[in-house]
Each structure stands twice: as structure tokens, then as C-alpha cells.
Amino acid sequence: MTTEDHSNKQYELPENYSELKKAAHRTADWQQRLSAVTELGQYDQPPVIDLLMHLMNNDPVTAVRREAHKQLRSLGQDVQLPQRHNTELFNHMTKTLIRIKKSLPREHTYEDFKDKLNKMRTDIYNAYEGEKGDEFDSWLRGRWESLDLTRNPKKTPKPDTSSEQ
């Protein structure tokens, strides 16, 4: 066991607490966050409870939030799983996908797009893969097919003010 100072008090924590805490915050790997949450749930200590509360309230992947909720309940915490109000896990998702699609040759394939997304934004790729599960590929393909590269979402076209003769 190791100790950590939390609000001027010492708590007995597992030897691998530092590694578990890092894994719980690893944005590009929801499976590691899930595993860390499960292991952290064995320790009824305020630093662990704070970390689990943060993950329950803020993790983009539902499976991680649910596991944090389950572990908190097993530790005797009276918590409710918050509802997700935003349909997108990341802000400016469409803009990010458009940028990736524009960076590829015009004749690129869906697989090219998928690979580039995974390389450029592993955090987004991994979170949506975890959130969508078996539907990830069809969801991502649908997003790829629907991206309109001819319009800039921030700019609206100016009306033509030239007069015709």
C-alpha cells in the first residue's frame, strides 16, 4: 500500500495507484480507463472516490461512466448516473472530420479516412469506437459520406449585390 496526501490527510492506497490514476485519464484508450475504474473500485478512500466521481460525470464513453457508477455504488456512495445531454462526444466534431477528409486526396476511400482519423485523433477514434461498439463502422461511414466539403460551416455565402444589365 502507498499513501497519498489528500486535503491534508493521509490515505492508504494501492501500490499501483499512480499507474491506475494515469490509466483512468488516458484519453486515447477507453478500455484502459474501464479496467482502471474496475480496479479502483476496490479501494474505499476519498482520492479514489473523487476520481471515480470525475469519471462517472465526465468520461465520454458510456461503459466507463457506468462502471464508475457501479463501483461508487458498491463503495456505498449514493450516486445517480448523469444523463448525457450532448449527442457529440467532442466539440466541433463535424469541423474536425471535414478537416481530415479535406487533407486526403479527392479519390480517397472510407478506409483511408478511417485510418487518418485514427492517426490524427486517436482520442476521438477510440472514444467513438467504445461508445458505438459494433455500430462504429457504419456510424463513421455515414458521417464520412455525409461530409460536405464545399461549404464552410462558419461562413454563410454573401448575397450577390452586383446588378445585372
C-alpha positions as CSV (number, residue, x, y, z in Angstrom):
1,M,0.0,0.0,0.0
2,T,1.1,3.6,-0.6
3,T,-0.1,6.8,1.0
4,E,-1.3,10.0,-0.7
5,D,-1.9,13.4,0.9
6,H,-5.5,14.4,0.0
7,S,-6.9,17.5,1.8
8,N,-4.1,17.4,4.4
9,K,-4.9,13.7,5.3
10,Q,-3.0,10.6,4.5
11,Y,-4.8,7.7,2.9
12,E,-3.8,4.1,2.3
13,L,-3.9,3.4,-1.5
14,P,-2.8,0.5,-3.6
15,E,0.9,0.4,-4.7
16,N,-0.1,0.9,-8.3
17,Y,-2.4,3.9,-7.6
18,S,-0.3,6.3,-9.6
19,E,-0.5,4.0,-12.6
20,L,-4.2,3.4,-12.2
21,K,-4.8,7.2,-12.0
22,K,-2.8,7.7,-15.2
23,A,-4.8,4.9,-16.9
24,A,-8.1,6.4,-15.7
25,H,-7.1,9.7,-17.5
26,R,-5.8,8.1,-20.7
27,T,-8.0,9.7,-23.3
28,A,-6.9,7.5,-26.2
29,D,-7.8,4.2,-24.6
30,W,-11.3,3.7,-23.1
31,Q,-10.5,0.0,-22.3
32,Q,-7.7,1.0,-20.0
33,R,-9.9,3.6,-18.3
34,L,-12.6,0.9,-17.9
35,S,-10.0,-1.5,-16.4
36,A,-8.6,1.2,-14.1
37,V,-12.1,2.0,-12.8
38,T,-12.9,-1.6,-12.0
39,E,-9.6,-2.0,-10.1
40,L,-10.0,1.4,-8.3
41,G,-13.5,0.3,-7.1
42,Q,-11.8,-2.0,-4.6
43,Y,-10.5,1.0,-2.5
44,D,-12.9,3.0,-0.4
45,Q,-10.7,6.0,0.0
46,P,-11.5,9.7,-0.7
47,P,-9.0,10.2,-3.5
48,V,-10.4,7.1,-5.3
49,I,-14.0,8.2,-4.8
50,D,-13.1,11.6,-6.2
51,L,-11.5,10.1,-9.2
52,L,-14.4,7.7,-9.8
53,M,-16.9,10.6,-9.4
54,H,-15.0,12.6,-12.0
55,L,-15.1,9.7,-14.5
56,M,-18.7,9.0,-13.8
57,N,-19.6,12.6,-14.6
58,N,-17.2,13.3,-17.4
59,D,-15.9,10.3,-19.3
60,P,-17.1,10.4,-23.0
61,V,-17.7,6.6,-23.1
62,T,-20.9,5.3,-21.5
63,A,-19.3,2.0,-20.5
64,V,-16.7,3.8,-18.4
65,R,-19.3,6.1,-16.8
66,R,-21.5,3.1,-16.0
67,E,-18.6,1.2,-14.4
68,A,-17.6,4.2,-12.3
69,H,-21.2,4.5,-11.2
70,K,-21.3,0.8,-10.3
71,Q,-18.1,0.9,-8.4
72,L,-19.2,4.0,-6.5
73,R,-22.4,2.3,-5.5
74,S,-20.5,-0.8,-4.4
75,L,-18.4,1.5,-2.2
76,G,-21.7,2.8,-0.6
77,Q,-21.9,6.1,-2.4
78,D,-25.4,7.4,-3.1
79,V,-24.9,8.5,-6.7
80,Q,-27.0,8.7,-9.8
81,L,-25.6,8.2,-13.3
82,P,-26.0,11.5,-15.0
83,Q,-27.8,11.7,-18.3
84,R,-25.7,12.7,-21.4
85,H,-27.3,15.7,-23.0
86,N,-24.9,16.3,-25.8
87,T,-25.1,13.9,-28.8
88,E,-21.5,14.6,-29.8
89,L,-18.7,13.3,-27.5
90,F,-16.3,16.1,-28.7
91,N,-16.9,19.7,-29.5
92,H,-16.6,20.7,-33.2
93,M,-16.7,17.1,-34.4
94,T,-18.0,17.9,-37.9
95,K,-15.3,20.5,-38.4
96,T,-12.6,18.0,-37.3
97,L,-14.0,15.3,-39.7
98,I,-14.1,17.8,-42.6
99,R,-10.5,18.8,-42.0
100,I,-9.4,15.2,-42.0
101,K,-11.4,14.5,-45.2
102,K,-10.0,17.6,-46.9
103,S,-6.5,16.5,-46.1
104,L,-6.9,13.4,-48.1
105,P,-6.8,13.1,-51.9
106,R,-10.2,13.6,-53.6
107,E,-10.4,9.9,-54.6
108,H,-9.7,8.6,-51.1
109,T,-11.6,5.6,-49.7
110,Y,-13.5,5.3,-46.5
111,E,-10.7,3.1,-45.2
112,D,-8.2,5.9,-45.9
113,F,-10.4,8.3,-44.0
114,K,-10.8,5.9,-41.1
115,D,-7.0,5.3,-40.9
116,K,-6.2,9.0,-40.9
117,L,-8.8,9.8,-38.2
118,N,-7.2,7.0,-36.1
119,K,-3.7,8.5,-36.6
120,M,-4.6,12.2,-36.2
121,R,-7.2,12.0,-33.5
122,T,-6.8,8.7,-31.7
123,D,-8.8,10.1,-28.8
124,I,-11.8,10.7,-30.9
125,Y,-11.5,7.5,-32.8
126,N,-11.1,5.4,-29.6
127,A,-13.9,7.2,-27.7
128,Y,-16.4,6.7,-30.5
129,E,-15.3,3.2,-31.1
130,G,-16.0,2.5,-27.4
131,E,-19.3,4.4,-27.4
132,K,-20.7,3.0,-30.7
133,G,-19.4,-0.6,-30.2
134,D,-20.4,-2.9,-33.2
135,E,-22.1,0.1,-34.9
136,F,-18.9,2.2,-35.0
137,D,-18.0,1.3,-38.6
138,S,-21.5,2.0,-40.1
139,W,-21.8,5.2,-38.0
140,L,-18.3,6.5,-39.1
141,R,-19.0,5.6,-42.8
142,G,-22.3,7.5,-42.6
143,R,-20.5,10.6,-41.2
144,W,-17.8,10.3,-43.9
145,E,-20.4,10.0,-46.7
146,S,-22.4,13.0,-45.4
147,L,-19.5,15.4,-45.0
148,D,-20.0,18.4,-47.4
149,L,-16.6,19.7,-48.4
150,T,-18.0,22.6,-50.4
151,R,-19.4,24.6,-47.5
152,N,-17.6,26.2,-44.6
153,P,-19.8,25.7,-41.5
154,K,-18.6,29.1,-40.1
155,K,-19.2,31.2,-43.2
156,T,-22.5,31.8,-44.9
157,P,-22.5,32.9,-48.5
158,K,-22.8,36.6,-49.1
159,P,-25.7,37.6,-51.4
160,D,-24.8,38.7,-54.9
161,T,-25.0,42.5,-54.9
162,S,-23.9,43.1,-58.4
163,S,-26.6,44.4,-60.7
164,E,-27.3,42.7,-64.0
165,Q,-27.7,44.9,-67.0
